[in-house]
Amino acid sequence: MAKKTYQGSCHCGRVRFEADLDLSGPTFRCNCTYCTKARNWFATTEPDSFRLLAGESDLADYQFGPKRLLHQFCRNCGVRPFGRLVAEVEGMAPFVAIALASLDDVDPGTLAVAPIQYFDGRNDDFESAPAETRHL
């Protein structure tokens, strides 16, 4: 499947974006402390395949640990529609991580069959899945 352009937003609609994604490729879930608490399920795309349409001034940032990722959320409603790789990581190209729950026009059937790749982010091992994934 080729990339398709999806529209996305936060809950209140102040932050709006579009992203070119291929949801037949892997989507991702991680067991790091942030992703576990946020129930994060995301797909990645190259920075030039992401366009912020509205709400830049409504975004707040959050980082933790090694501060490789910049998690961004709407300061009005609290929804976190995307994040960005902001520090160089060996073997990783720059990307924007799109929270699949923030996509406004994705067909539920597309999400139901999207393949999921798991990361053991809790142990900083992005090459392996954690031993347990059912809760993610």
PATI-929545 format. One record per atom (N, C-alpha, C, CB): residue number from 0; chain; atom name; x, y, z. Coordinates in nm, 3 decimals. Glycine has a CB too. Layout:
BEGIN
pos, unit, site, X, Y, Z
NUM, A, CA, X, Y, Z
...
// end
This chain:
BEGIN
pos, unit, site, X, Y, Z
0, A, N, 0.085, -0.119, 0.000
0, A, CA, 0.000, 0.000, 0.000
0, A, C, 0.089, 0.125, 0.000
0, A, CB, -0.096, 0.000, 0.123
1, A, N, 0.050, 0.223, -0.068
1, A, CA, 0.125, 0.349, -0.074
1, A, C, 0.079, 0.441, 0.039
1, A, CB, 0.106, 0.418, -0.211
2, A, N, 0.154, 0.546, 0.056
2, A, CA, 0.116, 0.644, 0.156
2, A, C, -0.016, 0.711, 0.120
2, A, CB, 0.226, 0.750, 0.172
3, A, N, -0.091, 0.744, 0.222
3, A, CA, -0.217, 0.815, 0.206
3, A, C, -0.211, 0.936, 0.300
3, A, CB, -0.341, 0.722, 0.237
4, A, N, -0.271, 1.046, 0.260
4, A, CA, -0.273, 1.164, 0.345
4, A, C, -0.392, 1.157, 0.440
4, A, CB, -0.280, 1.294, 0.259
5, A, N, -0.362, 1.167, 0.569
5, A, CA, -0.464, 1.165, 0.674
5, A, C, -0.468, 1.300, 0.743
5, A, CB, -0.437, 1.052, 0.776
6, A, N, -0.586, 1.338, 0.786
6, A, CA, -0.606, 1.459, 0.866
6, A, C, -0.612, 1.417, 1.013
6, A, CB, -0.737, 1.537, 0.823
7, A, N, -0.557, 1.500, 1.099
7, A, CA, -0.559, 1.470, 1.242
7, A, C, -0.573, 1.595, 1.325
7, A, CB, -0.434, 1.395, 1.283
8, A, N, -0.609, 1.576, 1.451
8, A, CA, -0.626, 1.691, 1.539
8, A, C, -0.624, 1.646, 1.685
8, A, CB, -0.758, 1.765, 1.508
9, A, N, -0.616, 1.745, 1.772
9, A, CA, -0.637, 1.721, 1.914
9, A, C, -0.788, 1.719, 1.939
9, A, CB, -0.565, 1.831, 2.001
10, A, N, -0.831, 1.702, 2.062
10, A, CA, -0.973, 1.691, 2.091
10, A, C, -1.048, 1.822, 2.068
10, A, CB, -0.992, 1.648, 2.234
11, A, N, -0.990, 1.934, 2.108
11, A, CA, -1.059, 2.063, 2.094
11, A, C, -1.047, 2.121, 1.954
11, A, CB, -1.005, 2.162, 2.195
12, A, N, -0.959, 2.065, 1.871
12, A, CA, -0.945, 2.109, 1.733
12, A, C, -0.850, 2.226, 1.712
12, A, CB, -1.076, 2.146, 1.682
13, A, N, -0.789, 2.276, 1.818
13, A, CA, -0.695, 2.387, 1.799
13, A, C, -0.569, 2.344, 1.725
13, A, CB, -0.657, 2.447, 1.935
14, A, N, -0.523, 2.222, 1.752
14, A, CA, -0.406, 2.167, 1.684
14, A, C, -0.457, 2.076, 1.573
14, A, CB, -0.311, 2.090, 1.783
15, A, N, -0.423, 2.110, 1.449
15, A, CA, -0.463, 2.031, 1.333
15, A, C, -0.341, 2.006, 1.246
15, A, CB, -0.575, 2.102, 1.253
16, A, N, -0.338, 1.888, 1.186
16, A, CA, -0.225, 1.852, 1.101
16, A, C, -0.272, 1.757, 0.992
16, A, CB, -0.112, 1.787, 1.185
17, A, N, -0.183, 1.734, 0.897
17, A, CA, -0.201, 1.626, 0.802
17, A, C, -0.068, 1.553, 0.791
17, A, CB, -0.250, 1.679, 0.663
18, A, N, -0.078, 1.425, 0.764
18, A, CA, 0.043, 1.342, 0.756
18, A, C, 0.022, 1.236, 0.649
18, A, CB, 0.076, 1.276, 0.893
19, A, N, 0.127, 1.210, 0.575
19, A, CA, 0.128, 1.105, 0.474
19, A, C, 0.180, 0.979, 0.542
19, A, CB, 0.215, 1.143, 0.348
20, A, N, 0.093, 0.878, 0.555
20, A, CA, 0.127, 0.755, 0.627
20, A, C, 0.095, 0.633, 0.542
20, A, CB, 0.052, 0.749, 0.761
21, A, N, 0.172, 0.529, 0.563
21, A, CA, 0.143, 0.398, 0.506
21, A, C, 0.107, 0.307, 0.622
21, A, CB, 0.265, 0.341, 0.422
22, A, N, -0.021, 0.288, 0.646
22, A, CA, -0.066, 0.209, 0.761
22, A, C, -0.065, 0.059, 0.734
22, A, CB, -0.205, 0.251, 0.802
23, A, N, -0.019, 0.019, 0.614
23, A, CA, 0.001, -0.123, 0.590
23, A, C, 0.141, -0.166, 0.634
23, A, CB, -0.020, -0.156, 0.441
24, A, N, 0.226, -0.066, 0.660
24, A, CA, 0.357, -0.091, 0.716
24, A, C, 0.343, -0.101, 0.867
24, A, CB, 0.459, 0.020, 0.677
25, A, N, 0.450, -0.118, 0.940
25, A, CA, 0.431, -0.135, 1.084
25, A, C, 0.382, -0.007, 1.152
25, A, CB, 0.561, -0.179, 1.147
26, A, N, 0.297, -0.028, 1.250
26, A, CA, 0.264, 0.074, 1.348
26, A, C, 0.336, 0.030, 1.475
26, A, CB, 0.105, 0.091, 1.370
27, A, N, 0.340, 0.115, 1.576
27, A, CA, 0.429, 0.085, 1.688
27, A, C, 0.362, 0.104, 1.824
27, A, CB, 0.551, 0.172, 1.680
28, A, N, 0.401, 0.018, 1.915
28, A, CA, 0.368, 0.032, 2.057
28, A, C, 0.495, 0.005, 2.135
28, A, CB, 0.251, -0.065, 2.100
29, A, N, 0.511, 0.080, 2.242
29, A, CA, 0.633, 0.076, 2.321
29, A, C, 0.596, 0.055, 2.467
29, A, CB, 0.717, 0.206, 2.302
30, A, N, 0.684, -0.006, 2.542
30, A, CA, 0.659, -0.028, 2.684
30, A, C, 0.735, 0.068, 2.774
30, A, CB, 0.694, -0.170, 2.720
31, A, N, 0.789, 0.177, 2.719
31, A, CA, 0.856, 0.274, 2.805
31, A, C, 0.752, 0.332, 2.903
31, A, CB, 0.924, 0.388, 2.721
32, A, N, 0.798, 0.398, 3.005
32, A, CA, 0.706, 0.448, 3.107
32, A, C, 0.606, 0.547, 3.049
32, A, CB, 0.783, 0.513, 3.220
33, A, N, 0.647, 0.629, 2.953
33, A, CA, 0.555, 0.726, 2.894
33, A, C, 0.449, 0.656, 2.808
33, A, CB, 0.633, 0.828, 2.810
34, A, N, 0.494, 0.575, 2.713
34, A, CA, 0.400, 0.510, 2.621
34, A, C, 0.304, 0.417, 2.695
34, A, CB, 0.476, 0.430, 2.515
35, A, N, 0.351, 0.350, 2.799
35, A, CA, 0.263, 0.263, 2.876
35, A, C, 0.153, 0.344, 2.943
35, A, CB, 0.342, 0.184, 2.982
36, A, N, 0.188, 0.453, 3.009
36, A, CA, 0.088, 0.535, 3.078
36, A, C, -0.005, 0.606, 2.980
36, A, CB, 0.156, 0.637, 3.167
37, A, N, 0.048, 0.644, 2.864
37, A, CA, -0.032, 0.717, 2.765
37, A, C, -0.107, 0.622, 2.670
37, A, CB, 0.058, 0.810, 2.683
38, A, N, -0.083, 0.491, 2.681
38, A, CA, -0.145, 0.393, 2.589
38, A, C, -0.117, 0.433, 2.445
38, A, CB, -0.299, 0.384, 2.614
39, A, N, 0.006, 0.471, 2.420
39, A, CA, 0.047, 0.525, 2.291
39, A, C, 0.053, 0.416, 2.184
39, A, CB, 0.183, 0.593, 2.304
40, A, N, -0.009, 0.443, 2.072
40, A, CA, -0.002, 0.359, 1.951
40, A, C, 0.021, 0.456, 1.837
40, A, CB, -0.135, 0.270, 1.929
41, A, N, 0.130, 0.439, 1.766
41, A, CA, 0.168, 0.541, 1.669
41, A, C, 0.223, 0.481, 1.541
41, A, CB, 0.269, 0.633, 1.729
42, A, N, 0.225, 0.564, 1.439
42, A, CA, 0.292, 0.535, 1.313
42, A, C, 0.391, 0.648, 1.289
42, A, CB, 0.189, 0.521, 1.194
43, A, N, 0.498, 0.617, 1.221
43, A, CA, 0.598, 0.720, 1.195
43, A, C, 0.598, 0.759, 1.048
43, A, CB, 0.737, 0.672, 1.237
44, A, N, 0.645, 0.880, 1.025
44, A, CA, 0.663, 0.930, 0.889
44, A, C, 0.781, 1.026, 0.888
44, A, CB, 0.533, 0.999, 0.837
45, A, N, 0.832, 1.053, 0.771
45, A, CA, 0.944, 1.146, 0.757
45, A, C, 0.894, 1.287, 0.790
45, A, CB, 1.005, 1.140, 0.613
46, A, N, 0.982, 1.373, 0.840
46, A, CA, 0.941, 1.510, 0.873
46, A, C, 0.875, 1.584, 0.757
46, A, CB, 1.060, 1.588, 0.919
47, A, N, 0.920, 1.561, 0.632
47, A, CA, 0.859, 1.634, 0.520
47, A, C, 0.724, 1.576, 0.477
47, A, CB, 0.954, 1.633, 0.401
48, A, N, 0.680, 1.466, 0.541
48, A, CA, 0.548, 1.409, 0.515
48, A, C, 0.449, 1.446, 0.624
48, A, CB, 0.557, 1.258, 0.504
49, A, N, 0.486, 1.543, 0.706
49, A, CA, 0.401, 1.593, 0.815
49, A, C, 0.384, 1.743, 0.799
49, A, CB, 0.461, 1.558, 0.955
50, A, N, 0.261, 1.791, 0.811
50, A, CA, 0.235, 1.934, 0.800
50, A, C, 0.143, 1.979, 0.914
50, A, CB, 0.172, 1.968, 0.663
51, A, N, 0.194, 2.068, 0.996
51, A, CA, 0.112, 2.128, 1.101
51, A, C, 0.028, 2.237, 1.036
51, A, CB, 0.200, 2.185, 1.219
52, A, N, -0.103, 2.224, 1.043
52, A, CA, -0.194, 2.317, 0.975
52, A, C, -0.239, 2.430, 1.067
52, A, CB, -0.314, 2.243, 0.922
53, A, N, -0.251, 2.403, 1.195
53, A, CA, -0.298, 2.504, 1.290
53, A, C, -0.256, 2.464, 1.431
53, A, CB, -0.454, 2.520, 1.281
54, A, N, -0.239, 2.563, 1.516
54, A, CA, -0.219, 2.538, 1.658
54, A, C, -0.078, 2.533, 1.709
54, A, CB, -0.281, 2.416, 1.691
55, A, N, 0.018, 2.582, 1.633
55, A, CA, 0.156, 2.577, 1.682
55, A, C, 0.169, 2.644, 1.819
55, A, CB, 0.251, 2.644, 1.581
56, A, N, 0.103, 2.757, 1.838
56, A, CA, 0.111, 2.828, 1.967
56, A, C, 0.033, 2.756, 2.077
56, A, CB, 0.059, 2.970, 1.952
57, A, N, -0.051, 2.660, 2.042
57, A, CA, -0.127, 2.583, 2.141
57, A, C, -0.052, 2.458, 2.187
57, A, CB, -0.262, 2.544, 2.084
58, A, N, 0.063, 2.429, 2.127
58, A, CA, 0.139, 2.310, 2.163
58, A, C, 0.229, 2.334, 2.283
58, A, CB, 0.223, 2.265, 2.045
59, A, N, 0.234, 2.235, 2.369
59, A, CA, 0.330, 2.232, 2.479
59, A, C, 0.418, 2.109, 2.458
59, A, CB, 0.258, 2.229, 2.620
60, A, N, 0.535, 2.110, 2.516
60, A, CA, 0.633, 2.003, 2.496
60, A, C, 0.659, 1.929, 2.625
60, A, CB, 0.764, 2.060, 2.440
61, A, N, 0.693, 1.801, 2.610
61, A, CA, 0.734, 1.719, 2.724
61, A, C, 0.846, 1.628, 2.678
61, A, CB, 0.614, 1.637, 2.782
62, A, N, 0.950, 1.620, 2.759
62, A, CA, 1.060, 1.527, 2.735
62, A, C, 1.099, 1.463, 2.866
62, A, CB, 1.182, 1.599, 2.671
63, A, N, 1.160, 1.345, 2.858
63, A, CA, 1.208, 1.277, 2.978
63, A, C, 1.327, 1.191, 2.941
63, A, CB, 1.096, 1.192, 3.045
64, A, N, 1.392, 1.136, 3.040
64, A, CA, 1.504, 1.044, 3.017
64, A, C, 1.610, 1.105, 2.929
64, A, CB, 1.455, 0.916, 2.956
65, A, N, 1.651, 1.034, 2.824
65, A, CA, 1.758, 1.084, 2.737
65, A, C, 1.715, 1.198, 2.645
65, A, CB, 1.812, 0.971, 2.653
66, A, N, 1.588, 1.235, 2.648
66, A, CA, 1.534, 1.349, 2.572
66, A, C, 1.560, 1.338, 2.422
66, A, CB, 1.594, 1.477, 2.624
67, A, N, 1.544, 1.219, 2.370
67, A, CA, 1.556, 1.198, 2.226
67, A, C, 1.427, 1.234, 2.154
67, A, CB, 1.593, 1.052, 2.196
68, A, N, 1.314, 1.214, 2.222
68, A, CA, 1.184, 1.242, 2.163
68, A, C, 1.123, 1.365, 2.228
68, A, CB, 1.091, 1.121, 2.179
69, A, N, 1.057, 1.443, 2.145
69, A, CA, 0.983, 1.559, 2.193
69, A, C, 0.835, 1.522, 2.180
69, A, CB, 1.018, 1.691, 2.111
70, A, N, 0.771, 1.498, 2.293
70, A, CA, 0.628, 1.467, 2.294
70, A, C, 0.555, 1.601, 2.298
70, A, CB, 0.588, 1.376, 2.418
71, A, N, 0.461, 1.619, 2.206
71, A, CA, 0.389, 1.746, 2.199
71, A, C, 0.242, 1.723, 2.226
71, A, CB, 0.410, 1.813, 2.062
72, A, N, 0.180, 1.815, 2.299
72, A, CA, 0.040, 1.802, 2.333
72, A, C, -0.027, 1.938, 2.332
72, A, CB, 0.022, 1.735, 2.470
73, A, N, -0.159, 1.937, 2.315
73, A, CA, -0.235, 2.061, 2.315
73, A, C, -0.249, 2.110, 2.458
73, A, CB, -0.376, 2.040, 2.249
74, A, N, -0.207, 2.233, 2.483
74, A, CA, -0.215, 2.288, 2.618
74, A, C, -0.358, 2.319, 2.660
74, A, CB, -0.130, 2.413, 2.629
75, A, N, -0.453, 2.317, 2.566
75, A, CA, -0.593, 2.342, 2.600
75, A, C, -0.665, 2.214, 2.641
75, A, CB, -0.665, 2.407, 2.482
76, A, N, -0.660, 2.108, 2.558
76, A, CA, -0.735, 1.985, 2.587
76, A, C, -0.647, 1.871, 2.637
76, A, CB, -0.808, 1.941, 2.465
77, A, N, -0.515, 1.882, 2.623
77, A, CA, -0.425, 1.780, 2.675
77, A, C, -0.395, 1.663, 2.582
77, A, CB, -0.479, 1.728, 2.799
78, A, N, -0.460, 1.657, 2.467
78, A, CA, -0.436, 1.545, 2.375
78, A, C, -0.299, 1.560, 2.311
78, A, CB, -0.546, 1.539, 2.266
79, A, N, -0.231, 1.448, 2.298
79, A, CA, -0.096, 1.444, 2.241
79, A, C, -0.102, 1.380, 2.102
79, A, CB, 0.002, 1.365, 2.333
80, A, N, -0.116, 1.461, 1.997
80, A, CA, -0.135, 1.405, 1.864
80, A, C, -0.008, 1.356, 1.794
80, A, CB, -0.200, 1.506, 1.778
81, A, N, 0.109, 1.405, 1.836
81, A, CA, 0.232, 1.363, 1.768
81, A, C, 0.352, 1.396, 1.855
81, A, CB, 0.245, 1.431, 1.631
82, A, N, 0.464, 1.340, 1.814
82, A, CA, 0.592, 1.368, 1.876
82, A, C, 0.698, 1.364, 1.767
82, A, CB, 0.625, 1.267, 1.990
83, A, N, 0.818, 1.404, 1.803
83, A, CA, 0.925, 1.411, 1.703
83, A, C, 1.056, 1.359, 1.762
83, A, CB, 0.943, 1.556, 1.651
84, A, N, 1.134, 1.291, 1.679
84, A, CA, 1.270, 1.255, 1.717
84, A, C, 1.353, 1.383, 1.706
84, A, CB, 1.329, 1.138, 1.627
85, A, N, 1.413, 1.426, 1.814
85, A, CA, 1.487, 1.553, 1.812
85, A, C, 1.636, 1.538, 1.841
85, A, CB, 1.427, 1.648, 1.911
86, A, N, 1.677, 1.421, 1.883
86, A, CA, 1.819, 1.396, 1.907
86, A, C, 1.865, 1.286, 1.813
86, A, CB, 1.846, 1.358, 2.057
87, A, N, 1.987, 1.293, 1.771
87, A, CA, 2.039, 1.192, 1.680
87, A, C, 2.051, 1.059, 1.753
87, A, CB, 2.176, 1.235, 1.623
88, A, N, 1.998, 0.955, 1.690
88, A, CA, 2.006, 0.819, 1.743
88, A, C, 2.066, 0.732, 1.634
88, A, CB, 1.866, 0.766, 1.789
89, A, N, 2.173, 0.662, 1.668
89, A, CA, 2.240, 0.579, 1.570
89, A, C, 2.143, 0.481, 1.507
89, A, CB, 2.358, 0.504, 1.634
90, A, N, 2.142, 0.478, 1.374
90, A, CA, 2.058, 0.385, 1.301
90, A, C, 1.914, 0.431, 1.281
90, A, CB, 2.057, 0.256, 1.371
91, A, N, 1.878, 0.549, 1.331
91, A, CA, 1.742, 0.599, 1.315
91, A, C, 1.743, 0.727, 1.233
91, A, CB, 1.675, 0.624, 1.452
92, A, N, 1.657, 0.732, 1.133
92, A, CA, 1.640, 0.855, 1.055
92, A, C, 1.540, 0.943, 1.129
92, A, CB, 1.591, 0.824, 0.909
93, A, N, 1.545, 1.075, 1.111
93, A, CA, 1.448, 1.164, 1.175
93, A, C, 1.305, 1.121, 1.139
93, A, CB, 1.471, 1.310, 1.132
94, A, N, 1.213, 1.136, 1.234
94, A, CA, 1.075, 1.099, 1.210
94, A, C, 0.980, 1.181, 1.296
94, A, CB, 1.054, 0.949, 1.236
95, A, N, 0.854, 1.179, 1.256
95, A, CA, 0.744, 1.231, 1.336
95, A, C, 0.658, 1.110, 1.370
95, A, CB, 0.660, 1.344, 1.258
96, A, N, 0.625, 1.095, 1.497
96, A, CA, 0.540, 0.985, 1.543
96, A, C, 0.398, 1.037, 1.559
96, A, CB, 0.594, 0.925, 1.678
97, A, N, 0.307, 0.982, 1.481
97, A, CA, 0.168, 1.026, 1.480
97, A, C, 0.086, 0.932, 1.568
97, A, CB, 0.111, 1.030, 1.335
98, A, N, 0.018, 0.986, 1.668
98, A, CA, -0.072, 0.905, 1.750
98, A, C, -0.192, 0.866, 1.665
98, A, CB, -0.117, 0.982, 1.879
99, A, N, -0.211, 0.738, 1.644
99, A, CA, -0.318, 0.692, 1.556
99, A, C, -0.456, 0.733, 1.607
99, A, CB, -0.311, 0.542, 1.540
100, A, N, -0.470, 0.748, 1.736
100, A, CA, -0.599, 0.790, 1.792
100, A, C, -0.633, 0.934, 1.755
100, A, CB, -0.597, 0.775, 1.944
101, A, N, -0.536, 1.011, 1.709
101, A, CA, -0.562, 1.151, 1.673
101, A, C, -0.601, 1.169, 1.527
101, A, CB, -0.440, 1.236, 1.704
102, A, N, -0.602, 1.061, 1.450
102, A, CA, -0.640, 1.071, 1.309
102, A, C, -0.792, 1.083, 1.299
102, A, CB, -0.590, 0.949, 1.229
103, A, N, -0.839, 1.183, 1.229
103, A, CA, -0.982, 1.210, 1.217
103, A, C, -1.051, 1.131, 1.107
103, A, CB, -1.004, 1.355, 1.193
104, A, N, -0.978, 1.094, 1.004
104, A, CA, -1.042, 1.036, 0.887
104, A, C, -0.991, 0.896, 0.852
104, A, CB, -1.023, 1.126, 0.771
105, A, N, -0.937, 0.825, 0.949
105, A, CA, -0.889, 0.690, 0.922
105, A, C, -1.006, 0.592, 0.941
105, A, CB, -0.770, 0.652, 1.016
106, A, N, -1.015, 0.496, 0.851
106, A, CA, -1.118, 0.394, 0.859
106, A, C, -1.082, 0.296, 0.971
106, A, CB, -1.134, 0.319, 0.722
107, A, N, -1.176, 0.265, 1.061
107, A, CA, -1.146, 0.170, 1.170
107, A, C, -1.098, 0.034, 1.117
107, A, CB, -1.270, 0.150, 1.256
108, A, N, -1.146, -0.006, 1.001
108, A, CA, -1.100, -0.132, 0.943
108, A, C, -0.953, -0.129, 0.908
108, A, CB, -1.180, -0.165, 0.820
109, A, N, -0.904, -0.013, 0.867
109, A, CA, -0.761, 0.003, 0.837
109, A, C, -0.678, -0.016, 0.963
109, A, CB, -0.733, 0.141, 0.774
110, A, N, -0.723, 0.043, 1.073
110, A, CA, -0.651, 0.028, 1.199
110, A, C, -0.658, -0.115, 1.251
110, A, CB, -0.708, 0.123, 1.304
111, A, N, -0.771, -0.180, 1.229
111, A, CA, -0.789, -0.316, 1.280
111, A, C, -0.689, -0.415, 1.220
111, A, CB, -0.930, -0.363, 1.250
112, A, N, -0.644, -0.389, 1.098
112, A, CA, -0.550, -0.481, 1.033
112, A, C, -0.408, -0.425, 1.025
112, A, CB, -0.599, -0.515, 0.894
113, A, N, -0.384, -0.308, 1.081
113, A, CA, -0.250, -0.249, 1.077
113, A, C, -0.154, -0.334, 1.161
113, A, CB, -0.251, -0.101, 1.129
114, A, N, -0.044, -0.375, 1.102
114, A, CA, 0.052, -0.456, 1.178
114, A, C, 0.117, -0.372, 1.289
114, A, CB, 0.160, -0.514, 1.084
115, A, N, 0.140, -0.436, 1.402
115, A, CA, 0.200, -0.368, 1.518
115, A, C, 0.338, -0.427, 1.545
115, A, CB, 0.109, -0.380, 1.643
116, A, N, 0.434, -0.338, 1.561
116, A, CA, 0.569, -0.377, 1.604
116, A, C, 0.588, -0.322, 1.745
116, A, CB, 0.681, -0.322, 1.504
117, A, N, 0.638, -0.405, 1.835
117, A, CA, 0.656, -0.365, 1.975
117, A, C, 0.803, -0.333, 2.001
117, A, CB, 0.607, -0.475, 2.071
118, A, N, 0.827, -0.231, 2.085
118, A, CA, 0.961, -0.192, 2.126
118, A, C, 0.975, -0.210, 2.277
118, A, CB, 0.991, -0.046, 2.085
119, A, N, 1.093, -0.253, 2.318
119, A, CA, 1.123, -0.261, 2.461
119, A, C, 1.193, -0.132, 2.503
119, A, CB, 1.212, -0.386, 2.494
120, A, N, 1.118, -0.022, 2.495
120, A, CA, 1.173, 0.109, 2.529
120, A, C, 1.209, 0.121, 2.676
120, A, CB, 1.075, 0.217, 2.493
121, A, N, 1.143, 0.044, 2.761
121, A, CA, 1.174, 0.049, 2.904
121, A, C, 1.319, 0.010, 2.929
121, A, CB, 1.079, -0.044, 2.983
122, A, N, 1.372, -0.078, 2.843
122, A, CA, 1.511, -0.121, 2.856
122, A, C, 1.599, -0.062, 2.746
122, A, CB, 1.520, -0.273, 2.853
123, A, N, 1.549, 0.043, 2.680
123, A, CA, 1.623, 0.114, 2.575
123, A, C, 1.667, 0.019, 2.464
123, A, CB, 1.744, 0.185, 2.635
124, A, N, 1.582, -0.081, 2.434
124, A, CA, 1.612, -0.179, 2.331
124, A, C, 1.505, -0.167, 2.222
124, A, CB, 1.616, -0.325, 2.391
125, A, N, 1.536, -0.090, 2.118
125, A, CA, 1.439, -0.065, 2.012
125, A, C, 1.449, -0.167, 1.899
125, A, CB, 1.459, 0.075, 1.957
126, A, N, 1.528, -0.270, 1.920
126, A, CA, 1.541, -0.379, 1.824
126, A, C, 1.459, -0.500, 1.867
126, A, CB, 1.688, -0.419, 1.808
127, A, N, 1.414, -0.503, 1.992
127, A, CA, 1.345, -0.621, 2.045
127, A, C, 1.210, -0.583, 2.103
127, A, CB, 1.431, -0.690, 2.152
128, A, N, 1.122, -0.680, 2.101
128, A, CA, 0.992, -0.663, 2.167
128, A, C, 1.006, -0.698, 2.314
128, A, CB, 0.882, -0.752, 2.099
129, A, N, 0.929, -0.636, 2.400
129, A, CA, 0.932, -0.676, 2.540
129, A, C, 0.875, -0.818, 2.556
129, A, CB, 0.851, -0.575, 2.626
130, A, N, 0.906, -0.883, 2.667
130, A, CA, 0.859, -1.020, 2.690
130, A, C, 0.706, -1.026, 2.693
130, A, CB, 0.916, -1.074, 2.823
131, A, N, 0.639, -0.923, 2.744
131, A, CA, 0.493, -0.920, 2.753
131, A, C, 0.440, -0.800, 2.678
131, A, CB, 0.447, -0.916, 2.901
132, A, N, 0.345, -0.822, 2.587
132, A, CA, 0.289, -0.712, 2.507
132, A, C, 0.137, -0.702, 2.517
132, A, CB, 0.329, -0.729, 2.363
133, A, N, 0.072, -0.799, 2.577
133, A, CA, -0.074, -0.801, 2.575
133, A, C, -0.136, -0.676, 2.639
133, A, CB, -0.125, -0.924, 2.646
134, A, N, -0.069, -0.615, 2.735
134, A, CA, -0.122, -0.497, 2.804
134, A, C, -0.097, -0.367, 2.728
134, A, CB, -0.061, -0.486, 2.942
135, A, N, -0.016, -0.373, 2.623
135, A, CA, 0.018, -0.253, 2.549
135, A, C, -0.087, -0.225, 2.443
135, A, CB, 0.157, -0.266, 2.485
// end
